[in-house]
Amino acid sequence: MAYEITEDCTSCGACEDSCPVEAISEGSDKYVIDADTCTDCGACADACPVGAIVEG
């Protein structure tokens, strides 16, 4: 199951830079993960400084 970015996202961009399959993009109020592209590697969750990325 793909990872999800919670409302705790501060839009820093660390997750986008860490994603090896480019599944993360900047949304209107937070970053979003494309569930169809996400490979569940967890790199984004490890990179998030505020812990705003969780398994969906």
PDB file with SEQRES, HELIX, SHEET and CRYST1 records, atoms N, CA, C and O in Angstrom:
SEQRES   1 A   56  MET ALA TYR GLU ILE THR GLU ASP CYS THR SER CYS GLY          
SEQRES   2 A   56  ALA CYS GLU ASP SER CYS PRO VAL GLU ALA ILE SER GLU          
SEQRES   3 A   56  GLY SER ASP LYS TYR VAL ILE ASP ALA ASP THR CYS THR          
SEQRES   4 A   56  ASP CYS GLY ALA CYS ALA ASP ALA CYS PRO VAL GLY ALA          
SEQRES   5 A   56  ILE VAL GLU GLY                                              
HELIX    1 AA1 ALA A   14  SER A   18  1                                   5    
HELIX    2 AA2 ALA A   43  ALA A   47  1                                   5    
SHEET    1 AA1 2 TYR A   3  ILE A   5  0                                        
SHEET    2 AA1 2 ILE A  53  GLU A  55 -1                                        
SHEET    1 AA2 2 ILE A  24  GLU A  26  0                                        
SHEET    2 AA2 2 TYR A  31  ILE A  33 -1                                        
CRYST1    1.000    1.000    1.000  90.00  90.00  90.00 P 1           1          
ATOM      1  N   MET A   1       0.840  -1.180   0.000  1.00  0.00           N  
ATOM      2  CA  MET A   1       0.000   0.000   0.000  1.00  0.00           C  
ATOM      3  C   MET A   1       0.889   1.249   0.000  1.00  0.00           C  
ATOM      4  O   MET A   1       1.895   1.295   0.708  1.00  0.00           O  
ATOM      5  N   ALA A   2       0.530   2.226  -0.766  1.00  0.00           N  
ATOM      6  CA  ALA A   2       1.322   3.436  -0.937  1.00  0.00           C  
ATOM      7  C   ALA A   2       1.385   4.267   0.337  1.00  0.00           C  
ATOM      8  O   ALA A   2       0.505   4.189   1.195  1.00  0.00           O  
ATOM      9  N   TYR A   3       2.434   5.056   0.441  1.00  0.00           N  
ATOM     10  CA  TYR A   3       2.570   5.991   1.554  1.00  0.00           C  
ATOM     11  C   TYR A   3       1.670   7.190   1.305  1.00  0.00           C  
ATOM     12  O   TYR A   3       1.299   7.479   0.167  1.00  0.00           O  
ATOM     13  N   GLU A   4       1.321   7.890   2.391  1.00  0.00           N  
ATOM     14  CA  GLU A   4       0.482   9.076   2.305  1.00  0.00           C  
ATOM     15  C   GLU A   4       1.125  10.206   3.091  1.00  0.00           C  
ATOM     16  O   GLU A   4       1.803   9.968   4.090  1.00  0.00           O  
ATOM     17  N   ILE A   5       0.915  11.424   2.644  1.00  0.00           N  
ATOM     18  CA  ILE A   5       1.437  12.600   3.331  1.00  0.00           C  
ATOM     19  C   ILE A   5       0.286  13.226   4.118  1.00  0.00           C  
ATOM     20  O   ILE A   5      -0.763  13.541   3.558  1.00  0.00           O  
ATOM     21  N   THR A   6       0.496  13.400   5.413  1.00  0.00           N  
ATOM     22  CA  THR A   6      -0.547  13.927   6.291  1.00  0.00           C  
ATOM     23  C   THR A   6      -0.584  15.454   6.264  1.00  0.00           C  
ATOM     24  O   THR A   6       0.228  16.100   5.601  1.00  0.00           O  
ATOM     25  N   GLU A   7      -1.536  16.009   6.993  1.00  0.00           N  
ATOM     26  CA  GLU A   7      -1.687  17.460   7.100  1.00  0.00           C  
ATOM     27  C   GLU A   7      -0.520  18.103   7.847  1.00  0.00           C  
ATOM     28  O   GLU A   7      -0.403  19.329   7.856  1.00  0.00           O  
ATOM     29  N   ASP A   8       0.340  17.307   8.471  1.00  0.00           N  
ATOM     30  CA  ASP A   8       1.499  17.838   9.180  1.00  0.00           C  
ATOM     31  C   ASP A   8       2.597  18.306   8.224  1.00  0.00           C  
ATOM     32  O   ASP A   8       3.589  18.888   8.663  1.00  0.00           O  
ATOM     33  N   CYS A   9       2.428  18.059   6.927  1.00  0.00           N  
ATOM     34  CA  CYS A   9       3.413  18.436   5.905  1.00  0.00           C  
ATOM     35  C   CYS A   9       3.680  19.939   5.949  1.00  0.00           C  
ATOM     36  O   CYS A   9       2.755  20.749   5.989  1.00  0.00           O  
ATOM     37  N   THR A  10       4.974  20.293   5.940  1.00  0.00           N  
ATOM     38  CA  THR A  10       5.380  21.699   5.935  1.00  0.00           C  
ATOM     39  C   THR A  10       5.832  22.168   4.556  1.00  0.00           C  
ATOM     40  O   THR A  10       6.330  23.285   4.415  1.00  0.00           O  
ATOM     41  N   SER A  11       5.663  21.325   3.540  1.00  0.00           N  
ATOM     42  CA  SER A  11       6.022  21.639   2.149  1.00  0.00           C  
ATOM     43  C   SER A  11       7.497  21.981   1.975  1.00  0.00           C  
ATOM     44  O   SER A  11       7.845  22.882   1.212  1.00  0.00           O  
ATOM     45  N   CYS A  12       8.354  21.265   2.677  1.00  0.00           N  
ATOM     46  CA  CYS A  12       9.797  21.537   2.585  1.00  0.00           C  
ATOM     47  C   CYS A  12      10.422  20.932   1.329  1.00  0.00           C  
ATOM     48  O   CYS A  12      11.443  21.425   0.850  1.00  0.00           O  
ATOM     49  N   GLY A  13       9.820  19.867   0.789  1.00  0.00           N  
ATOM     50  CA  GLY A  13      10.319  19.258  -0.433  1.00  0.00           C  
ATOM     51  C   GLY A  13      11.318  18.136  -0.244  1.00  0.00           C  
ATOM     52  O   GLY A  13      11.777  17.554  -1.227  1.00  0.00           O  
ATOM     53  N   ALA A  14      11.667  17.817   0.987  1.00  0.00           N  
ATOM     54  CA  ALA A  14      12.644  16.751   1.236  1.00  0.00           C  
ATOM     55  C   ALA A  14      12.169  15.415   0.682  1.00  0.00           C  
ATOM     56  O   ALA A  14      12.972  14.634   0.173  1.00  0.00           O  
ATOM     57  N   CYS A  15      10.892  15.152   0.775  1.00  0.00           N  
ATOM     58  CA  CYS A  15      10.340  13.882   0.301  1.00  0.00           C  
ATOM     59  C   CYS A  15      10.424  13.770  -1.221  1.00  0.00           C  
ATOM     60  O   CYS A  15      10.757  12.714  -1.758  1.00  0.00           O  
ATOM     61  N   GLU A  16      10.124  14.853  -1.893  1.00  0.00           N  
ATOM     62  CA  GLU A  16      10.153  14.834  -3.361  1.00  0.00           C  
ATOM     63  C   GLU A  16      11.558  14.518  -3.862  1.00  0.00           C  
ATOM     64  O   GLU A  16      11.727  13.736  -4.798  1.00  0.00           O  
ATOM     65  N   ASP A  17      12.557  15.123  -3.242  1.00  0.00           N  
ATOM     66  CA  ASP A  17      13.946  14.903  -3.640  1.00  0.00           C  
ATOM     67  C   ASP A  17      14.400  13.472  -3.362  1.00  0.00           C  
ATOM     68  O   ASP A  17      15.291  12.964  -4.042  1.00  0.00           O  
ATOM     69  N   SER A  18      13.795  12.817  -2.369  1.00  0.00           N  
ATOM     70  CA  SER A  18      14.229  11.473  -1.977  1.00  0.00           C  
ATOM     71  C   SER A  18      13.547  10.354  -2.754  1.00  0.00           C  
ATOM     72  O   SER A  18      14.008   9.213  -2.710  1.00  0.00           O  
ATOM     73  N   CYS A  19      12.471  10.646  -3.458  1.00  0.00           N  
ATOM     74  CA  CYS A  19      11.682   9.598  -4.128  1.00  0.00           C  
ATOM     75  C   CYS A  19      12.376   9.103  -5.405  1.00  0.00           C  
ATOM     76  O   CYS A  19      12.574   9.874  -6.343  1.00  0.00           O  
ATOM     77  N   PRO A  20      12.742   7.815  -5.437  1.00  0.00           N  
ATOM     78  CA  PRO A  20      13.456   7.281  -6.600  1.00  0.00           C  
ATOM     79  C   PRO A  20      12.591   7.100  -7.855  1.00  0.00           C  
ATOM     80  O   PRO A  20      13.121   6.961  -8.958  1.00  0.00           O  
ATOM     81  N   VAL A  21      11.266   7.101  -7.689  1.00  0.00           N  
ATOM     82  CA  VAL A  21      10.384   6.896  -8.846  1.00  0.00           C  
ATOM     83  C   VAL A  21       9.567   8.146  -9.188  1.00  0.00           C  
ATOM     84  O   VAL A  21       8.639   8.090  -9.995  1.00  0.00           O  
ATOM     85  N   GLU A  22       9.924   9.272  -8.565  1.00  0.00           N  
ATOM     86  CA  GLU A  22       9.267  10.555  -8.825  1.00  0.00           C  
ATOM     87  C   GLU A  22       7.749  10.490  -8.650  1.00  0.00           C  
ATOM     88  O   GLU A  22       6.996  11.008  -9.475  1.00  0.00           O  
ATOM     89  N   ALA A  23       7.310   9.842  -7.559  1.00  0.00           N  
ATOM     90  CA  ALA A  23       5.877   9.702  -7.284  1.00  0.00           C  
ATOM     91  C   ALA A  23       5.317  10.869  -6.475  1.00  0.00           C  
ATOM     92  O   ALA A  23       4.111  10.940  -6.239  1.00  0.00           O  
ATOM     93  N   ILE A  24       6.182  11.774  -6.053  1.00  0.00           N  
ATOM     94  CA  ILE A  24       5.755  12.875  -5.186  1.00  0.00           C  
ATOM     95  C   ILE A  24       5.806  14.187  -5.946  1.00  0.00           C  
ATOM     96  O   ILE A  24       6.767  14.477  -6.659  1.00  0.00           O  
ATOM     97  N   SER A  25       4.737  14.985  -5.775  1.00  0.00           N  
ATOM     98  CA  SER A  25       4.688  16.298  -6.408  1.00  0.00           C  
ATOM     99  C   SER A  25       4.072  17.295  -5.438  1.00  0.00           C  
ATOM    100  O   SER A  25       3.410  16.917  -4.472  1.00  0.00           O  
ATOM    101  N   GLU A  26       4.302  18.572  -5.712  1.00  0.00           N  
ATOM    102  CA  GLU A  26       3.787  19.621  -4.851  1.00  0.00           C  
ATOM    103  C   GLU A  26       2.307  19.851  -5.142  1.00  0.00           C  
ATOM    104  O   GLU A  26       1.918  20.120  -6.279  1.00  0.00           O  
ATOM    105  N   GLY A  27       1.494  19.740  -4.102  1.00  0.00           N  
ATOM    106  CA  GLY A  27       0.067  20.001  -4.222  1.00  0.00           C  
ATOM    107  C   GLY A  27      -0.237  21.434  -3.850  1.00  0.00           C  
ATOM    108  O   GLY A  27       0.677  22.244  -3.694  1.00  0.00           O  
ATOM    109  N   SER A  28      -1.511  21.756  -3.705  1.00  0.00           N  
ATOM    110  CA  SER A  28      -1.883  23.133  -3.398  1.00  0.00           C  
ATOM    111  C   SER A  28      -1.535  23.553  -1.975  1.00  0.00           C  
ATOM    112  O   SER A  28      -1.170  24.706  -1.748  1.00  0.00           O  
ATOM    113  N   ASP A  29      -1.642  22.633  -1.007  1.00  0.00           N  
ATOM    114  CA  ASP A  29      -1.325  22.992   0.372  1.00  0.00           C  
ATOM    115  C   ASP A  29      -0.313  22.059   1.037  1.00  0.00           C  
ATOM    116  O   ASP A  29       0.126  22.314   2.158  1.00  0.00           O  
ATOM    117  N   LYS A  30       0.054  20.983   0.347  1.00  0.00           N  
ATOM    118  CA  LYS A  30       1.053  20.035   0.844  1.00  0.00           C  
ATOM    119  C   LYS A  30       1.517  19.182  -0.324  1.00  0.00           C  
ATOM    120  O   LYS A  30       0.920  19.217  -1.400  1.00  0.00           O  
ATOM    121  N   TYR A  31       2.572  18.422  -0.115  1.00  0.00           N  
ATOM    122  CA  TYR A  31       3.030  17.510  -1.158  1.00  0.00           C  
ATOM    123  C   TYR A  31       2.092  16.304  -1.211  1.00  0.00           C  
ATOM    124  O   TYR A  31       1.465  15.962  -0.208  1.00  0.00           O  
ATOM    125  N   VAL A  32       1.995  15.663  -2.370  1.00  0.00           N  
ATOM    126  CA  VAL A  32       1.123  14.501  -2.540  1.00  0.00           C  
ATOM    127  C   VAL A  32       1.895  13.360  -3.197  1.00  0.00           C  
ATOM    128  O   VAL A  32       2.842  13.585  -3.951  1.00  0.00           O  
ATOM    129  N   ILE A  33       1.476  12.137  -2.897  1.00  0.00           N  
ATOM    130  CA  ILE A  33       2.109  10.943  -3.453  1.00  0.00           C  
ATOM    131  C   ILE A  33       1.139  10.269  -4.405  1.00  0.00           C  
ATOM    132  O   ILE A  33      -0.009  10.012  -4.042  1.00  0.00           O  
ATOM    133  N   ASP A  34       1.587   9.982  -5.617  1.00  0.00           N  
ATOM    134  CA  ASP A  34       0.787   9.247  -6.594  1.00  0.00           C  
ATOM    135  C   ASP A  34       0.840   7.772  -6.211  1.00  0.00           C  
ATOM    136  O   ASP A  34       1.873   7.120  -6.360  1.00  0.00           O  
ATOM    137  N   ALA A  35      -0.285   7.252  -5.716  1.00  0.00           N  
ATOM    138  CA  ALA A  35      -0.341   5.871  -5.219  1.00  0.00           C  
ATOM    139  C   ALA A  35      -0.036   4.852  -6.302  1.00  0.00           C  
ATOM    140  O   ALA A  35       0.476   3.774  -6.001  1.00  0.00           O  
ATOM    141  N   ASP A  36      -0.335   5.163  -7.549  1.00  0.00           N  
ATOM    142  CA  ASP A  36      -0.083   4.225  -8.641  1.00  0.00           C  
ATOM    143  C   ASP A  36       1.403   4.131  -8.986  1.00  0.00           C  
ATOM    144  O   ASP A  36       1.852   3.118  -9.522  1.00  0.00           O  
ATOM    145  N   THR A  37       2.161   5.175  -8.684  1.00  0.00           N  
ATOM    146  CA  THR A  37       3.590   5.206  -8.985  1.00  0.00           C  
ATOM    147  C   THR A  37       4.434   4.769  -7.799  1.00  0.00           C  
ATOM    148  O   THR A  37       5.523   4.225  -7.981  1.00  0.00           O  
ATOM    149  N   CYS A  38       3.948   5.001  -6.594  1.00  0.00           N  
ATOM    150  CA  CYS A  38       4.677   4.687  -5.365  1.00  0.00           C  
ATOM    151  C   CYS A  38       5.020   3.201  -5.294  1.00  0.00           C  
ATOM    152  O   CYS A  38       4.174   2.342  -5.545  1.00  0.00           O  
ATOM    153  N   THR A  39       6.289   2.910  -4.942  1.00  0.00           N  
ATOM    154  CA  THR A  39       6.750   1.523  -4.837  1.00  0.00           C  
ATOM    155  C   THR A  39       6.896   1.070  -3.379  1.00  0.00           C  
ATOM    156  O   THR A  39       7.437  -0.005  -3.118  1.00  0.00           O  
ATOM    157  N   ASP A  40       6.423   1.871  -2.443  1.00  0.00           N  
ATOM    158  CA  ASP A  40       6.461   1.546  -1.008  1.00  0.00           C  
ATOM    159  C   ASP A  40       7.875   1.365  -0.471  1.00  0.00           C  
ATOM    160  O   ASP A  40       8.092   0.555   0.429  1.00  0.00           O  
ATOM    161  N   CYS A  41       8.827   2.101  -1.005  1.00  0.00           N  
ATOM    162  CA  CYS A  41      10.216   1.935  -0.557  1.00  0.00           C  
ATOM    163  C   CYS A  41      10.476   2.582   0.793  1.00  0.00           C  
ATOM    164  O   CYS A  41      11.367   2.143   1.521  1.00  0.00           O  
ATOM    165  N   GLY A  42       9.712   3.624   1.148  1.00  0.00           N  
ATOM    166  CA  GLY A  42       9.868   4.283   2.432  1.00  0.00           C  
ATOM    167  C   GLY A  42      10.908   5.380   2.480  1.00  0.00           C  
ATOM    168  O   GLY A  42      11.122   5.977   3.536  1.00  0.00           O  
ATOM    169  N   ALA A  43      11.558   5.661   1.368  1.00  0.00           N  
ATOM    170  CA  ALA A  43      12.588   6.702   1.348  1.00  0.00           C  
ATOM    171  C   ALA A  43      12.014   8.064   1.741  1.00  0.00           C  
ATOM    172  O   ALA A  43      12.678   8.846   2.421  1.00  0.00           O  
ATOM    173  N   CYS A  44      10.801   8.344   1.319  1.00  0.00           N  
ATOM    174  CA  CYS A  44      10.180   9.629   1.633  1.00  0.00           C  
ATOM    175  C   CYS A  44       9.921   9.769   3.134  1.00  0.00           C  
ATOM    176  O   CYS A  44      10.157  10.828   3.715  1.00  0.00           O  
ATOM    177  N   ALA A  45       9.439   8.702   3.749  1.00  0.00           N  
ATOM    178  CA  ALA A  45       9.167   8.733   5.186  1.00  0.00           C  
ATOM    179  C   ALA A  45      10.452   8.946   5.971  1.00  0.00           C  
ATOM    180  O   ALA A  45      10.462   9.669   6.967  1.00  0.00           O  
ATOM    181  N   ASP A  46      11.533   8.321   5.528  1.00  0.00           N  
ATOM    182  CA  ASP A  46      12.822   8.486   6.187  1.00  0.00           C  
ATOM    183  C   ASP A  46      13.345   9.915   6.027  1.00  0.00           C  
ATOM    184  O   ASP A  46      14.029  10.425   6.915  1.00  0.00           O  
ATOM    185  N   ALA A  47      13.031  10.561   4.909  1.00  0.00           N  
ATOM    186  CA  ALA A  47      13.539  11.907   4.622  1.00  0.00           C  
ATOM    187  C   ALA A  47      12.719  13.009   5.262  1.00  0.00           C  
ATOM    188  O   ALA A  47      13.213  14.126   5.417  1.00  0.00           O  
ATOM    189  N   CYS A  48      11.490  12.731   5.634  1.00  0.00           N  
ATOM    190  CA  CYS A  48      10.598  13.773   6.159  1.00  0.00           C  
ATOM    191  C   CYS A  48      11.043  14.220   7.562  1.00  0.00           C  
ATOM    192  O   CYS A  48      11.069  13.413   8.492  1.00  0.00           O  
ATOM    193  N   PRO A  49      11.390  15.499   7.707  1.00  0.00           N  
ATOM    194  CA  PRO A  49      11.879  15.991   9.001  1.00  0.00           C  
ATOM    195  C   PRO A  49      10.796  16.133  10.072  1.00  0.00           C  
ATOM    196  O   PRO A  49      11.111  16.249  11.256  1.00  0.00           O  
ATOM    197  N   VAL A  50       9.522  16.126   9.666  1.00  0.00           N  
ATOM    198  CA  VAL A  50       8.443  16.290  10.647  1.00  0.00           C  
ATOM    199  C   VAL A  50       7.586  15.042  10.806  1.00  0.00           C  
ATOM    200  O   VAL A  50       6.580  15.078  11.514  1.00  0.00           O  
ATOM    201  N   GLY A  51       7.957  13.950  10.169  1.00  0.00           N  
ATOM    202  CA  GLY A  51       7.212  12.696  10.310  1.00  0.00           C  
ATOM    203  C   GLY A  51       5.815  12.742   9.730  1.00  0.00           C  
ATOM    204  O   GLY A  51       4.902  12.103  10.252  1.00  0.00           O  
ATOM    205  N   ALA A  52       5.640  13.496   8.647  1.00  0.00           N  
ATOM    206  CA  ALA A  52       4.315  13.680   8.054  1.00  0.00           C  
ATOM    207  C   ALA A  52       3.949  12.615   7.019  1.00  0.00           C  
ATOM    208  O   ALA A  52       2.898  12.709   6.385  1.00  0.00           O  
ATOM    209  N   ILE A  53       4.801  11.606   6.842  1.00  0.00           N  
ATOM    210  CA  ILE A  53       4.517  10.570   5.840  1.00  0.00           C  
ATOM    211  C   ILE A  53       4.313   9.236   6.534  1.00  0.00           C  
ATOM    212  O   ILE A  53       5.161   8.771   7.297  1.00  0.00           O  
ATOM    213  N   VAL A  54       3.150   8.622   6.244  1.00  0.00           N  
ATOM    214  CA  VAL A  54       2.787   7.372   6.903  1.00  0.00           C  
ATOM    215  C   VAL A  54       2.376   6.344   5.856  1.00  0.00           C  
ATOM    216  O   VAL A  54       2.009   6.698   4.735  1.00  0.00           O  
ATOM    217  N   GLU A  55       2.441   5.069   6.231  1.00  0.00           N  
ATOM    218  CA  GLU A  55       1.960   4.024   5.344  1.00  0.00           C  
ATOM    219  C   GLU A  55       0.447   4.133   5.248  1.00  0.00           C  
ATOM    220  O   GLU A  55      -0.242   4.291   6.256  1.00  0.00           O  
ATOM    221  N   GLY A  56      -0.069   4.044   4.003  1.00  0.00           N  
ATOM    222  CA  GLY A  56      -1.501   4.237   3.777  1.00  0.00           C  
ATOM    223  C   GLY A  56      -2.333   3.044   3.962  1.00  0.00           C  
ATOM    224  O   GLY A  56      -3.551   3.108   3.794  1.00  0.00           O  
TER     225      GLY A  56                                                      
END                                                                             
